[in-house]
Amino acid sequence: MSLRTSIAGVAVATLAVGLTVAVSPLTASPAAAAEISCSTAASSGSGPFYPGPDASIAYDRAFSRSFPLPGLDTHIPQGVATWRNWDGKGHNMFLMASYHPGQNARIYGIAPGGGLVGTVEIADTHAGGIAVVGNWIYVQHTSTSIRKYRTSDIRRGMNHRRGYLYVASVGTPRTVYGASFMTASGNYLFSGKFNEDDRDRMYAYRVNRNGSLTTLRNGGYEVPKKTQGVAVLGDRFLFSTSYGRGDRGNIYVVKRGYSSLDTARLRCFRAPSMNEGMTIYGNYVYVVFEGGSYEYRSDSQNPITHAHRGDLSKLRI
C-alpha cells in the first residue's frame, strides 16, 4: 500500500539567426521514407552482458551493463533523465519514469553508481519521456502533451520515507507536436513523436523561467521510425528505436545540422529488444529497457533488467 500525500495556449516560434518569429507546428506526419540500413553483424550465441540473443558487434563494443532498473515487478520503464545536483549538495541522480496501465506512474531516483534513492508517484501516464531543465521536470502527459513539475516538489518526494509521496503537476499540460520521447540539453527541451510506420519529427523548446516552453526551429528535426528515446550532444543526436517484444531495436548516431535523414551523416546498428529512453551522464549515454518488466520478461527477445552504458567516444560517425 502506498501513502498518498498531495503536494502541490501553445506559444510556437522559430529560431533564425537569433530572430524569433511566430509559426504553426506541423500537424501531420511526414510521408513514408526509404529504409535506413543498420548493421546487424553479431557474434553467435547470447549477448555478452545481457540475456537473449546477441544484438550486434557494434553494440557490444560500445555498451556495457550498468545499474539495475527498479520497480520491474510492478511498473514498466520508459523515459530516463539526468538530474544534476538534485539535493543542492552536489549529488546527481538518474530519474526513470515507469508506468502501470490504469495506476499511478512512478519516478524512481537512482544513484549514478546504482541504488534506489527514492520514489514518487504521479498521475497515470505512459511516461514515455522525462527531462530536467532548471527548476522544472517535464514528463509525457499524452502523445501530444507534456506535464511540468517543480523540482522542489520532486525533491521533497525523493526525501520522503513513509510510502510513496504523490506529486501533482503544475498548471495545464502543454500541447506539443509530439511527447512520446524527450530529453534536455542546457536550457532546452527536445520532444518528439513515436511513429511505428514512418519517420517523424522532434522539436526543440526553450524553457522559460516560469516553466513555459517556446518552440524553436520551424519544422523541427526528422527522427527515425520507431524512436523511443533521444540524447543530445553538441555535434550529434543519438536515437533509441524499437517496437515489439519479438524484434530487436536499433541505435542511431546522427550528425547534427541535417535537413533529412536521407542526406545526414549517420550510423546505425542493432540493439537488444525493447530499448527505451536515453540520457547523457559524464562521457556516457545510458539506455533503459522495458523487456525485463513483469509485462514482457516471459517473451521478450532480451529480458534486460539493467540499464546499459554506452561510451560516447565509441559512438561517433
C-alpha positions as CSV (number, residue, x, y, z in Angstrom):
1,M,0.0,0.0,0.0
2,S,1.3,3.4,-0.8
3,L,0.8,6.5,1.2
4,R,-0.7,9.3,-1.0
5,T,0.1,12.8,0.2
6,S,-0.6,15.6,-2.3
7,I,1.7,18.5,-2.8
8,A,1.4,20.8,-4.8
9,G,-2.2,28.2,-25.1
10,V,0.7,27.0,-27.0
11,A,3.4,29.5,-27.8
12,V,5.2,28.5,-31.1
13,A,8.2,30.1,-32.6
14,T,11.1,29.5,-35.0
15,L,14.7,30.5,-34.5
16,A,16.6,32.0,-37.4
17,V,19.9,33.7,-36.5
18,G,18.6,34.9,-33.2
19,L,15.3,36.1,-34.7
20,T,12.1,34.7,-33.2
21,V,9.0,34.6,-35.4
22,A,5.6,33.1,-34.7
23,V,4.7,30.0,-36.7
24,S,2.4,27.0,-36.5
25,P,3.6,23.4,-35.6
26,L,3.3,20.5,-38.0
27,T,0.0,18.7,-37.7
28,A,0.7,15.6,-39.8
29,S,3.4,13.0,-40.0
30,P,5.8,13.1,-43.0
31,A,5.4,10.8,-45.9
32,A,7.0,7.3,-45.8
33,A,10.7,7.3,-46.4
34,A,13.3,4.8,-47.5
35,E,14.6,2.3,-45.0
36,I,18.0,3.1,-43.4
37,S,20.4,0.2,-43.4
38,C,21.6,-0.8,-39.9
39,S,24.5,-3.1,-39.0
40,T,23.3,-6.5,-37.7
41,A,26.6,-8.3,-37.7
42,A,26.7,-10.2,-34.5
43,S,28.7,-13.0,-32.8
44,S,26.9,-16.3,-32.3
45,G,25.0,-17.1,-29.1
46,S,23.7,-14.8,-26.4
47,G,24.7,-11.2,-25.7
48,P,27.9,-10.9,-23.7
49,F,26.4,-8.9,-20.8
50,Y,22.6,-9.3,-21.3
51,P,20.2,-12.2,-21.7
52,G,18.8,-13.3,-25.0
53,P,20.4,-13.2,-28.5
54,D,23.3,-11.0,-29.3
55,A,22.3,-7.7,-30.8
56,S,25.4,-6.7,-32.8
57,I,29.1,-6.5,-32.6
58,A,28.9,-2.7,-32.8
59,Y,26.5,-2.6,-29.8
60,D,28.6,-5.0,-27.7
61,R,31.7,-3.0,-28.3
62,A,30.2,0.4,-27.3
63,F,27.9,-0.6,-24.4
64,S,28.2,-2.4,-21.1
65,R,25.9,-3.3,-18.2
66,S,25.1,-0.5,-15.7
67,F,22.7,0.0,-12.7
68,P,19.7,-2.3,-12.0
69,L,16.3,-1.0,-13.0
70,P,14.0,-0.6,-10.0
71,G,10.3,-1.4,-9.9
72,L,10.2,-4.1,-12.6
73,D,7.7,-6.3,-10.8
74,T,5.1,-3.5,-10.8
75,H,6.0,-0.9,-13.4
76,I,7.3,-0.7,-16.9
77,P,10.4,1.6,-17.6
78,Q,10.1,4.2,-20.3
79,G,11.9,7.6,-20.0
80,V,15.1,8.4,-18.2
81,A,16.8,11.7,-17.4
82,T,19.8,13.0,-15.5
83,W,19.2,15.3,-12.5
84,R,22.5,17.1,-11.6
85,N,22.9,18.5,-8.0
86,W,19.4,17.3,-7.2
87,D,19.8,17.9,-3.5
88,G,21.8,21.1,-3.5
89,K,24.8,19.2,-2.1
90,G,26.5,18.2,-5.3
91,H,24.9,14.8,-5.7
92,N,23.5,13.6,-9.0
93,M,20.8,11.1,-9.9
94,F,19.0,9.4,-12.7
95,L,15.2,9.8,-12.9
96,M,13.5,6.8,-14.5
97,A,9.8,7.2,-15.4
98,S,7.7,4.0,-15.4
99,Y,4.1,3.2,-15.9
100,H,1.4,0.6,-14.9
101,P,-1.8,0.8,-17.0
102,G,-4.6,2.3,-15.0
103,Q,-2.4,3.1,-12.0
104,N,-0.2,6.0,-10.9
105,A,3.0,6.2,-12.8
106,R,6.3,6.4,-10.8
107,I,9.5,8.3,-11.0
108,Y,12.4,6.4,-9.5
109,G,15.5,8.2,-8.3
110,I,18.7,6.2,-8.9
111,A,22.2,6.9,-7.8
112,P,24.8,7.0,-10.6
113,G,26.6,4.0,-9.1
114,G,23.3,2.2,-8.6
115,G,20.9,2.0,-5.7
116,L,17.4,3.5,-5.2
117,V,17.5,7.0,-3.7
118,G,13.7,7.5,-3.6
119,T,10.4,7.1,-5.5
120,V,7.5,9.4,-6.2
121,E,4.1,8.7,-7.7
122,I,2.5,10.9,-10.4
123,A,-0.8,10.7,-12.2
124,D,-1.4,7.9,-14.7
125,T,0.6,8.3,-17.9
126,H,2.6,6.2,-20.3
127,A,5.7,8.1,-19.1
128,G,7.4,7.8,-22.4
129,G,9.7,10.8,-21.8
130,I,11.2,12.7,-18.8
131,A,13.6,15.6,-18.7
132,V,15.1,18.1,-16.2
133,V,15.7,21.7,-17.1
134,G,16.5,24.3,-14.3
135,N,13.7,24.2,-11.7
136,W,11.4,22.1,-13.8
137,I,10.9,18.4,-14.5
138,Y,8.9,17.5,-17.6
139,V,7.0,14.2,-18.2
140,Q,4.9,13.0,-21.0
141,H,1.2,13.6,-20.4
142,T,-0.2,12.2,-23.6
143,S,1.4,11.5,-27.0
144,T,1.0,15.3,-27.8
145,S,1.2,17.0,-24.4
146,I,3.7,17.5,-21.6
147,R,3.2,18.0,-17.8
148,K,5.6,20.0,-15.7
149,Y,6.6,19.5,-12.1
150,R,8.6,21.7,-9.7
151,T,12.0,20.2,-8.8
152,S,11.3,21.2,-5.2
153,D,8.2,19.0,-5.1
154,I,10.0,16.0,-6.7
155,R,13.0,16.6,-4.3
156,R,10.6,16.5,-1.3
157,G,9.1,13.3,-2.6
158,M,12.6,11.7,-3.1
159,N,13.4,12.5,0.6
160,H,10.1,11.1,1.8
161,R,10.4,7.9,3.8
162,R,6.8,7.0,4.7
163,G,5.5,5.4,1.5
164,Y,5.4,6.9,-2.0
165,L,4.6,10.6,-2.0
166,Y,2.1,11.6,-4.7
167,V,3.3,14.8,-6.6
168,A,0.9,16.9,-8.6
169,S,1.9,18.6,-11.8
170,V,1.8,22.4,-12.2
171,G,-0.7,24.1,-14.4
172,T,-2.2,22.8,-17.6
173,P,-0.3,20.3,-19.8
174,R,1.4,21.9,-22.7
175,T,0.3,20.8,-26.1
176,V,3.2,19.9,-28.4
177,Y,3.6,18.2,-31.7
178,G,4.9,15.0,-30.0
179,A,5.7,13.9,-26.5
180,S,6.5,10.2,-27.0
181,F,10.1,10.7,-26.0
182,M,12.1,13.7,-24.7
183,T,15.4,14.8,-23.3
184,A,17.2,18.0,-22.1
185,S,20.3,19.8,-23.2
186,G,21.2,23.0,-21.4
187,N,18.2,25.3,-21.2
188,Y,16.3,23.4,-23.9
189,L,13.9,20.6,-24.0
190,F,13.7,18.2,-27.0
191,S,10.5,16.3,-27.6
192,G,9.2,14.2,-30.4
193,K,6.6,11.7,-31.7
194,F,6.9,7.9,-31.9
195,N,5.8,6.5,-35.3
196,E,5.6,2.8,-35.9
197,D,5.4,3.1,-39.7
198,D,7.4,6.1,-40.8
199,R,9.9,8.7,-39.8
200,D,8.5,11.5,-37.8
201,R,9.6,14.8,-36.1
202,M,11.2,16.2,-33.0
203,Y,11.1,19.8,-31.8
204,A,13.4,21.9,-29.5
205,Y,11.8,24.2,-26.9
206,R,13.4,26.9,-24.9
207,V,12.5,26.6,-21.2
208,N,11.4,29.9,-19.8
209,R,11.8,30.8,-16.1
210,N,8.2,30.0,-15.3
211,G,8.5,26.6,-17.0
212,S,6.6,27.6,-20.1
213,L,8.0,26.4,-23.5
214,T,8.9,28.4,-26.6
215,T,9.2,26.3,-29.8
216,L,12.4,26.7,-31.8
217,R,13.3,25.9,-35.4
218,N,10.4,25.7,-37.7
219,G,9.9,22.2,-39.0
220,G,11.9,20.5,-36.2
221,Y,14.1,17.5,-36.8
222,E,13.4,14.4,-38.7
223,V,13.7,11.3,-36.5
224,P,13.9,7.6,-37.3
225,K,11.0,5.3,-37.4
226,K,10.1,3.8,-34.0
227,T,12.0,6.3,-32.0
228,Q,11.7,5.6,-28.3
229,G,14.5,7.8,-26.8
230,V,16.9,10.6,-27.7
231,A,20.1,12.0,-26.3
232,V,21.5,15.4,-27.5
233,L,25.2,16.3,-27.8
234,G,26.7,19.4,-29.4
235,D,27.6,17.6,-32.6
236,R,25.2,14.7,-32.8
237,F,21.9,13.2,-31.8
238,L,21.6,9.6,-30.5
239,F,18.3,7.8,-31.1
240,S,17.0,4.7,-29.4
241,T,14.4,2.9,-31.6
242,S,12.4,-0.2,-31.1
243,Y,8.9,-1.7,-31.2
244,G,7.6,-5.1,-30.2
245,R,8.8,-7.7,-27.8
246,G,9.8,-10.1,-30.6
247,D,12.0,-7.6,-32.5
248,R,15.4,-6.1,-31.5
249,G,15.9,-2.4,-31.6
250,N,18.5,0.0,-33.1
251,I,20.8,2.8,-32.0
252,Y,21.3,5.7,-34.4
253,V,24.2,8.2,-34.3
254,V,23.3,11.2,-36.4
255,K,25.5,14.3,-37.1
256,R,23.5,17.4,-36.3
257,G,22.7,20.1,-38.9
258,Y,20.8,17.7,-41.3
259,S,17.6,18.6,-43.1
260,S,16.7,15.0,-43.8
261,L,18.0,11.6,-42.6
262,D,18.5,10.7,-46.3
263,T,21.2,13.3,-46.6
264,A,22.5,13.1,-43.0
265,R,25.8,11.6,-41.9
266,L,24.8,8.8,-39.7
267,R,25.5,5.3,-38.5
268,C,23.0,2.7,-37.2
269,F,23.5,-0.7,-35.5
270,R,21.2,-3.2,-34.0
271,A,20.5,-3.1,-30.2
272,P,18.8,-5.5,-27.9
273,S,15.0,-5.6,-27.9
274,M,12.7,-3.1,-26.2
275,N,15.2,-0.3,-25.7
276,E,13.5,2.9,-24.4
277,G,14.7,6.2,-23.1
278,M,18.3,7.6,-23.2
279,T,20.2,10.2,-21.1
280,I,23.8,11.6,-21.0
281,Y,25.9,11.5,-17.9
282,G,29.6,12.2,-18.0
283,N,31.2,10.6,-21.0
284,Y,28.4,8.0,-21.4
285,V,24.9,7.6,-22.7
286,Y,22.6,5.4,-20.6
287,V,19.7,3.4,-22.1
288,V,16.8,1.7,-20.2
289,F,14.7,-1.2,-21.3
290,E,11.2,-2.4,-20.7
291,G,11.8,-6.1,-21.7
292,G,12.7,-7.2,-18.1
293,S,9.5,-5.8,-16.6
294,Y,6.6,-8.0,-15.3
295,E,4.7,-7.4,-18.5
296,Y,7.4,-8.6,-21.0
297,R,10.0,-10.7,-19.3
298,S,8.4,-14.1,-20.3
299,D,8.5,-13.5,-24.1
300,S,10.8,-10.5,-24.9
301,Q,13.8,-11.3,-27.0
302,N,16.1,-9.7,-24.4
303,P,14.5,-9.6,-20.9
304,I,17.0,-7.0,-19.7
305,T,16.9,-5.9,-16.0
306,H,19.8,-3.3,-16.0
307,A,20.5,0.0,-17.8
308,H,23.2,-0.2,-20.4
309,R,26.0,2.4,-20.6
310,G,27.5,3.5,-23.9
311,D,30.9,5.0,-24.3
312,L,30.4,8.2,-26.2
313,S,33.9,8.0,-27.7
314,K,32.8,4.8,-29.4
315,L,29.6,6.4,-30.7
316,R,31.0,8.7,-33.3
317,I,30.3,8.7,-37.0
